[in-house]
Amino acid sequence: MDRSQIVLPLPPARDEPAQIVVGSANIGAVEALSRPETWPYRTAVLTGPPRSGKSLLARYFVRSGKGGAVDDAQDLPENDLFHRWNRAQEAGEALLIIGGEPPWDIALPDLRSRMGAAMQIEIGIPDDEMAEDLLLSMAAQRGMVLPAEAAQYLVPRAGRSFAALEALVAMIDLLSMERKVPPTLGIWRAALEAVLGPDEPRLI
């Protein structure tokens, strides 16, 4: 992916980004969601790390008119999820089921067999380039301008998990507002220390 982000637009919603950054971790998921006619039994199970955009992808899928979705499915009673699957089959509707990180233990045998037969889609960990794009996109959503060199400095030190990047951007924003200064190198370093802890090994 080049420095111009590949994004999927979403109608603005309160406390949610208006776009999904597409890169190494989720390009396979995006491609799979564009072709629900290829899913076994018109069903797919989407899993991935916390804060990785699973719910946003579900919103995009539903608003594209390609099918329905069940979010946080691992928290639903299994009988309810089984009946939702049956209704989708009867209606000929593609159904996207969003769970947490795999493995997802399912006790109900009929549901377990159906989930096992569905298309399995997993969001992975972003590479450095996607993580940099994510960090800059998260900052922009907060109205905070970070240069490309900020992302290049921060990502190797903070890690590439979605949740870690989100926490770091939130801390940069907080410290910048508290100190009433732009988010420059001193703020980046202070945010890293606040998020990782003073004893956490990192490159400075």
C-alpha positions in Angstrom: 0.0 0.0 0.0 1.4 3.4 -0.9 1.3 6.5 1.3 -2.2 7.4 0.0 -4.5 5.4 2.2 -6.9 2.9 0.7 -10.1 3.6 2.6 -13.7 2.5 2.6 -16.0 5.5 3.3 -18.6 5.3 5.9 -21.4 7.8 6.7 -20.3 9.7 9.8 -21.4 8.3 13.1 -20.9 9.6 16.6 -17.6 8.4 18.2 -16.7 6.3 15.1 -14.3 6.9 12.3 -15.8 7.8 8.9 -13.4 5.5 7.1 -11.7 2.2 7.3 -8.0 2.1 6.5 -7.3 -1.0 4.4 -3.9 -2.6 4.5 -2.0 -5.8 5.2 -4.1 -6.9 8.2 -7.6 -6.6 6.6 -7.3 -6.5 2.8 -8.3 -10.2 2.6 -11.3 -9.5 4.8 -12.4 -6.5 2.6 -12.0 -8.6 -0.5 -14.1 -11.5 1.0 -16.8 -9.1 2.1 -17.2 -7.9 -1.5 -18.1 -11.4 -2.7 -20.7 -12.9 -0.4 -22.0 -15.0 -3.2 -18.8 -17.1 -2.9 -19.4 -17.9 0.8 -20.5 -21.4 1.7 -24.1 -21.3 2.8 -23.9 -17.5 2.2 -22.4 -17.2 5.7 -19.0 -15.8 6.9 -17.5 -15.6 10.3 -15.2 -12.5 10.9 -12.8 -12.6 13.8 -9.8 -10.5 14.8 -8.0 -8.5 17.5 -9.7 -5.9 19.7 -10.2 -2.5 18.0 -9.4 -3.9 14.6 -12.5 -2.6 12.9 -14.7 -5.7 12.8 -17.8 -3.7 13.6 -16.9 -1.0 11.1 -16.5 -3.6 8.4 -19.9 -5.1 9.4 -21.5 -1.6 9.0 -19.9 -1.2 5.6 -21.1 -4.6 4.6 -24.7 -4.0 5.7 -24.8 -0.5 4.1 -23.5 -1.9 0.9 -26.8 -3.9 0.6 -25.0 -7.2 0.3 -26.4 -8.8 3.4 -27.0 -8.7 7.1 -24.7 -8.9 10.1 -24.6 -10.0 13.7 -22.0 -8.2 15.8 -20.5 -9.5 19.1 -22.0 -12.9 18.2 -19.9 -14.6 20.8 -21.9 -12.8 23.5 -25.3 -13.9 22.2 -27.2 -17.0 23.5 -26.2 -19.7 21.0 -29.8 -20.7 20.3 -30.5 -17.1 19.3 -27.6 -17.1 16.9 -28.7 -20.4 15.5 -32.2 -19.1 14.8 -30.7 -16.0 13.1 -28.6 -18.3 10.9 -31.8 -20.2 10.0 -33.7 -17.1 9.2 -31.0 -15.9 6.8 -31.0 -19.2 5.1 -34.7 -19.2 4.6 -34.6 -15.6 3.2 -31.6 -16.4 1.0 -29.7 -13.6 2.7 -25.9 -13.4 3.1 -25.0 -13.3 6.8 -21.8 -11.9 8.3 -21.2 -13.1 11.9 -18.6 -11.1 13.9 -16.9 -12.7 16.8 -13.9 -12.0 19.0 -10.4 -13.4 18.6 -10.2 -17.0 17.7 -10.6 -19.7 18.8 -14.3 -19.3 19.4 -15.7 -22.1 21.5 -19.3 -23.1 20.6 -21.1 -25.6 22.7 -24.3 -26.1 20.6 -23.4 -28.9 18.1 -25.8 -27.7 15.3 -24.4 -24.1 15.5 -20.8 -25.3 15.8 -21.2 -27.3 12.6 -22.7 -24.4 10.7 -20.1 -21.9 11.9 -17.4 -24.4 10.9 -18.8 -24.7 7.4 -19.0 -20.9 6.9 -16.3 -18.8 5.3 -13.7 -18.0 7.9 -12.3 -14.4 7.7 -9.7 -13.2 10.1 -8.2 -9.7 10.6 -4.5 -10.0 11.4 -1.8 -7.7 12.8 -0.9 -4.7 10.6 2.5 -4.4 9.1 4.6 -1.3 9.8 3.2 0.6 6.8 -0.5 -0.1 7.7 0.2 0.7 11.3 1.7 4.1 10.3 -1.4 4.8 8.2 -3.7 3.8 11.0 -1.9 6.0 13.5 -2.2 9.1 11.2 -5.8 8.3 10.4 -6.7 8.0 14.2 -5.0 11.3 14.8 -6.9 13.0 12.0 -10.2 11.7 13.4 -9.4 13.6 16.5 -8.5 16.8 14.5 -4.9 16.3 15.3 -2.2 16.8 12.7 0.7 14.5 12.9 3.5 14.4 10.2 4.5 11.2 8.5 7.7 11.2 10.5 5.7 11.0 13.7 4.2 7.7 12.6 7.6 6.4 11.5 9.0 7.3 14.9 6.2 6.0 17.0 5.2 2.7 15.4 8.5 0.8 16.0 8.4 1.9 19.6 4.7 1.4 20.4 4.0 -1.9 18.6 1.5 -2.6 15.8 -1.6 -3.8 17.6 -4.8 -1.8 16.9 -5.5 -1.2 20.5 -2.0 0.0 21.3 -2.0 2.5 18.5 -5.4 3.8 19.6 -4.2 4.2 23.2 -1.1 6.0 22.0 -2.9 8.5 19.8 -5.4 9.2 22.7 -2.5 9.9 25.0 -0.7 12.2 22.5 -4.0 14.1 22.1 -4.5 14.3 25.9 -0.9 15.5 26.6 -1.0 18.0 23.8 -4.2 19.5 25.1 -3.1 19.5 28.8 0.2 21.2 28.0 -1.3 23.5 25.3 1.5 22.7 22.9 1.5 21.0 19.5 2.1 17.2 19.4 5.9 17.3 18.6 8.7 15.0 19.6 8.6 15.8 23.3 4.9 14.9 23.4 5.4 11.7 21.4 8.1 10.6 23.9 5.9 11.5 26.9 3.0 9.6 25.4 5.1 6.5 24.8 6.3 6.6 28.4 2.7 7.1 29.7 1.3 4.3 27.7 4.2 1.8 27.9 5.5 2.7 31.3 8.9 4.1 32.2 10.6 0.7 32.5 9.3 -0.7 29.2 12.1 -1.4 26.8 11.8 0.7 23.6 13.8 2.6 21.0 14.3 6.3 21.9 
